Amino acid sequence: MVDTTPTEAHLARLFLGSILCGVHLVSFGFCMKTLVWAKSRWGDINWAMLIVSFALITNATFDAAVNFEQALQAFVFNEAHGGALEVYLNISSWYNVVKVRTSIISGTIILIYIGQS
């Protein structure tokens, strides 16, 4: 088994996350076409599903942007003694806190809505 460092793992996450975010954007476009324009009237649209879809795509795009910003801070703008490893191992940085909080909040809102239905 190959040992990977945290910096390699974060770069792989950034690469795969960017690819999957692109797939998510394309499928979101097709779903919006079906959800909004395939209906005969605006009253037929499931507004809750539309809002949840926009919340999920916003969360995914925000997560990809924060991952990219963290990679820039780690590899381009970093002048700290520990290098990129220091940036990624600092679990109290705003990058890690924001990524975790937005995912938790989005998931909680969706689960609360499903539980009330």
Secondary structure, 3 states (H helix, E strand, C coil): CCCCCHHHHHHHHHHHHHHHHHHHHHHHHHHHHHHHHCCCCHHHCCHHHHHHHHHHHHHHHHHHHHHHHHHHHHHCCCCCCCCHHHHHHCCCCHHHHHHHHHHHHHHHHHHHHHHHC
